[in-house]
Amino acid sequence: MPPVIVCLLILAAVCVATWVLSLLTKEYSWVDRIWSIVPVVYVWVYAIAADLADARLDVMAALITLWGARLTFNFARKGGYAPGGEDYRWAFLRSRIAGWKWFLFNLLFIVIYQNVLIFLFTLPAWTAYQHRSPFTVLDVVAVVVFLTFLIGETVADQQQWDFHRWKAAEIAAGREPHPRFLRSGLFRFSRHPNFFFEQGQWWVFFFFGAIAAGSVLQWTVLGAVLLTVLFIGSTVFTESISRSRYPEYAEYQAETSPIVPWFPRRRRAATA
């Protein structure tokens, strides 16, 4: 059986499982909980189908395993796998989408669309499987860039973790945290550096397939494109919540690049 068919069967099973679990538990983060696990499974399916004899596929599988381990650890320490560990944004949306509309949103977007997206952004492994060729200098460059993005995301997530622990301690001590949201470290150069590094890793993953095929004109770029679109939408939505909670967030937006790290803009001089 072709590995892409095996992955499609896994996709169907995961869609059913995450949908049923969302109905039974009334929690809607089940796709979030498998987000760092299922891609690893998909990529190893392709590598194993090549008998673990293709260096590029083996490296792709190893890199995505590192990606998945890091993301799983970060998600777990924030309580994402614990009962009640639902993403706060789903609760926010659920307060605005009621009844059958929420039922359809959960089925079509949270479950089906996001699971299909996961399948799509791992498809460059299918391209590499179809165009097995020697490991090259370009592959080495891609490995270095991928690992750089992986380290960057690890640092950003650690800075965010440390900040929220400090913030919780300040609140527990009866003090008002200042600042009320993270804007130092990597977050001084990007409002969402972790989003930037996350997307960057999957664009590099696409380029592994392009290197194997000898051309960037591969339809499997669709996964990376759609993932970027999802992150843009998620950023806009997340920041709308942040602005409603913190009026000073607008100032942060005016000074700091939204996704791609860049030097902060100077504050405007106060008018007399």
C-alpha distance (Angstrom), angle and dihedral (degrees) to the residues before:
residue distance angle dihedral
M1 . . .
P2 3.83 . .
P3 3.82 112.1 .
V4 3.80 92.0 -123.4
I5 3.82 88.8 60.5
V6 3.80 90.2 49.7
C7 3.80 88.6 52.7
L8 3.81 91.2 48.7
L9 3.80 89.7 53.9
I10 3.81 89.9 49.9
L11 3.82 88.5 48.7
A12 3.81 91.5 54.0
A13 3.82 92.2 47.8
V14 3.82 92.9 48.0
C15 3.82 91.5 48.9
V16 3.79 91.2 53.5
A17 3.82 93.1 44.6
T18 3.80 96.3 48.6
W19 3.81 92.5 44.8
V20 3.82 94.2 49.3
L21 3.81 91.6 46.0
S22 3.80 91.0 51.1
L23 3.80 90.2 53.1
L24 3.80 94.3 46.2
T25 3.80 97.3 45.1
K26 3.83 100.5 30.2
E27 3.81 86.4 -132.9
Y28 3.79 117.7 121.3
S29 3.79 103.9 -163.3
W30 3.79 97.3 88.8
V31 3.81 92.3 110.5
D32 3.81 87.7 50.0
R33 3.81 87.7 54.0
I34 3.80 94.1 54.4
W35 3.83 95.1 36.7
S36 3.81 93.4 97.3
I37 3.82 95.5 39.2
V38 3.81 109.7 45.3
P39 3.85 95.8 54.4
V40 3.80 88.5 57.0
V41 3.80 89.7 52.8
Y42 3.80 92.7 48.8
V43 3.80 94.9 51.0
W44 3.79 93.4 46.5
V45 3.82 88.8 52.0
Y46 3.81 88.6 62.3
A47 3.80 93.6 43.2
I48 3.81 92.6 49.5
A49 3.83 90.8 45.9
A50 3.82 86.0 59.4
D51 3.84 87.8 52.9
L52 3.81 90.1 -112.7
A53 3.80 85.1 -78.5
D54 3.80 98.8 116.4
A55 3.80 111.1 86.5
R56 3.80 94.3 -156.8
L57 3.81 94.5 51.7
D58 3.80 90.9 44.8
V59 3.81 90.5 52.3
M60 3.81 91.5 45.8
A61 3.81 90.1 52.0
A62 3.82 91.9 47.0
L63 3.81 92.8 49.6
I64 3.81 93.3 48.3
T65 3.80 88.8 48.5
L66 3.82 88.7 56.5
W67 3.81 89.2 46.5
G68 3.81 91.1 50.4
A69 3.81 94.8 45.8
R70 3.81 91.9 51.9
L71 3.79 94.2 46.5
T72 3.81 93.1 44.6
F73 3.81 90.9 51.8
N74 3.80 92.9 48.6
F75 3.81 92.6 46.5
A76 3.81 92.1 47.4
R77 3.80 96.1 50.4
K78 3.81 89.5 52.9
G79 3.81 89.0 56.2
G80 3.79 95.9 -107.4
Y81 3.81 93.6 142.0
A82 3.80 95.2 44.6
P83 3.81 121.5 96.3
G84 3.78 107.4 -86.8
G85 3.81 91.5 24.0
E86 3.79 92.6 127.8
D87 3.81 118.1 147.1
Y88 3.82 107.2 -97.9
R89 3.81 90.5 -132.5
W90 3.81 92.4 66.1
A91 3.81 90.4 54.3
F92 3.81 88.9 48.4
L93 3.81 91.2 52.1
R94 3.80 92.9 43.2
S95 3.80 89.4 59.2
R96 3.81 87.8 60.0
I97 3.80 101.6 37.2
A98 3.78 114.2 56.4
G99 3.79 139.9 -174.8
W100 3.79 120.0 -18.1
K101 3.80 91.8 1.3
W102 3.80 90.7 62.1
F103 3.82 90.2 44.7
L104 3.81 90.0 56.4
F105 3.83 93.4 42.0
N106 3.80 90.2 52.9
L107 3.82 93.5 47.4
L108 3.80 99.8 40.4
F109 3.81 103.5 33.3
I110 3.80 110.5 19.6
V111 3.80 96.1 38.4
I112 3.81 111.3 22.5
Y113 3.81 103.0 27.1
Q114 3.80 96.4 43.6
N115 3.80 93.5 45.1
V116 3.81 90.8 48.5
L117 3.80 88.3 49.1
I118 3.81 90.9 54.1
F119 3.80 88.9 51.2
L120 3.81 90.9 48.9
F121 3.79 98.9 49.7
T122 3.82 90.7 52.4
L123 3.83 92.4 51.9
P124 3.83 94.3 95.5
A125 3.81 83.2 78.9
W126 3.82 86.3 62.5
T127 3.81 88.6 52.1
A128 3.81 89.9 50.8
Y129 3.80 90.0 47.8
Q130 3.80 91.5 53.0
H131 3.83 93.4 46.3
R132 3.78 103.9 40.7
S133 3.78 108.2 179.0
P134 3.83 139.0 149.5
F135 3.80 120.4 -63.4
T136 3.82 108.8 -104.0
V137 3.78 142.7 -167.4
L138 3.82 87.9 -96.1
D139 3.80 88.4 59.6
V140 3.81 90.0 52.6
V141 3.82 90.1 51.8
A142 3.82 89.6 49.4
V143 3.81 90.7 51.2
V144 3.82 91.3 51.9
V145 3.82 92.4 48.2
F146 3.83 92.0 46.5
L147 3.81 91.6 51.0
T148 3.81 90.6 47.2
F149 3.80 90.0 54.7
L150 3.82 90.2 45.4
I151 3.81 91.3 53.6
G152 3.80 90.9 45.6
E153 3.79 92.0 53.4
T154 3.79 91.2 46.3
V155 3.81 90.9 53.4
A156 3.83 92.4 46.3
D157 3.79 92.5 49.8
Q158 3.81 91.6 47.4
Q159 3.81 91.0 50.9
Q160 3.80 89.1 50.2
W161 3.81 91.6 47.6
D162 3.81 92.7 49.6
F163 3.80 91.5 48.1
H164 3.79 94.8 51.2
R165 3.80 91.6 47.5
W166 3.81 89.3 51.9
K167 3.81 90.7 46.4
A168 3.81 92.1 50.6
A169 3.82 90.2 49.6
E170 3.81 91.3 51.0
I171 3.81 92.0 50.6
A172 3.81 91.4 46.0
A173 3.81 88.6 53.3
G174 3.81 90.4 53.0
R175 3.80 94.7 -108.6
E176 3.80 128.1 129.5
P177 3.83 108.1 -118.4
H178 3.78 115.7 -124.9
P179 2.93 117.1 -135.9
R180 3.78 97.2 28.5
F181 3.82 93.5 -156.8
L182 3.79 133.1 31.3
R183 3.80 115.7 -88.7
S184 3.81 103.9 148.7
G185 3.81 134.1 81.9
L186 3.79 111.1 21.9
F187 3.80 88.0 -12.2
R188 3.79 88.1 69.2
F189 3.81 88.9 68.4
S190 3.80 99.4 36.3
R191 3.79 132.6 19.5
H192 3.81 88.3 -141.5
P193 3.82 110.3 23.1
N194 3.80 91.0 156.5
F195 3.82 89.0 58.6
F196 3.81 90.2 51.0
F197 3.79 94.3 50.9
E198 3.81 92.6 43.5
Q199 3.80 92.9 54.5
G200 3.79 90.9 42.7
Q201 3.80 91.8 59.3
W202 3.79 92.5 54.7
W203 3.81 92.3 47.3
V204 3.81 88.0 53.7
F205 3.80 88.3 48.3
F206 3.81 88.4 55.9
F207 3.80 90.0 51.2
F208 3.80 90.8 56.8
G209 3.80 87.5 62.3
A210 3.81 90.9 44.6
I211 3.81 90.4 51.9
A212 3.80 90.1 51.4
A213 3.81 92.0 49.5
G214 3.80 93.4 42.5
S215 3.81 93.4 -125.7
V216 3.80 138.8 72.3
L217 3.81 89.0 -142.8
Q218 3.79 93.9 98.8
W219 3.80 123.9 137.6
T220 3.81 88.5 -142.3
V221 3.81 87.0 79.6
L222 3.82 83.4 84.8
G223 3.80 91.2 85.1
A224 3.81 94.4 55.3
V225 3.81 91.2 44.2
L226 3.80 93.8 50.9
L227 3.80 91.2 45.0
T228 3.80 89.6 54.3
V229 3.81 90.5 49.0
L230 3.82 89.5 50.6
F231 3.80 91.4 51.0
I232 3.80 91.6 49.2
G233 3.80 90.4 52.4
S234 3.81 91.1 44.9
T235 3.80 90.5 50.5
V236 3.80 93.0 51.8
F237 3.81 91.5 47.8
T238 3.81 95.0 44.8
E239 3.79 92.2 48.8
S240 3.79 92.1 50.1
I241 3.81 87.0 59.4
S242 3.81 91.6 46.2
R243 3.81 91.8 51.8
S244 3.79 91.0 50.9
R245 3.82 90.1 52.9
Y246 3.79 99.9 38.5
P247 3.82 119.3 32.8
E248 3.82 89.2 -167.9
Y249 3.80 89.3 63.3
A250 3.82 88.5 84.4
E251 3.81 88.8 64.2
Y252 3.82 89.7 51.4
Q253 3.80 89.6 50.9
A254 3.82 91.1 51.4
E255 3.82 91.8 52.4
T256 3.79 104.7 36.7
S257 3.81 134.6 61.9
P258 3.83 110.9 -111.0
I259 3.83 99.9 -135.3
V260 3.81 116.7 -17.7
P261 3.84 109.7 69.6
W262 3.79 111.5 -112.4
F263 3.77 139.3 151.7
P264 3.82 111.6 -72.7
R265 3.77 117.4 -106.9
R266 3.77 117.2 -114.2
R267 3.78 118.1 -100.9
R268 3.74 115.1 -104.2
A269 3.76 114.3 -107.4
A270 3.77 112.9 -104.2
T271 3.77 113.1 -103.0
A272 3.79 117.9 -119.8
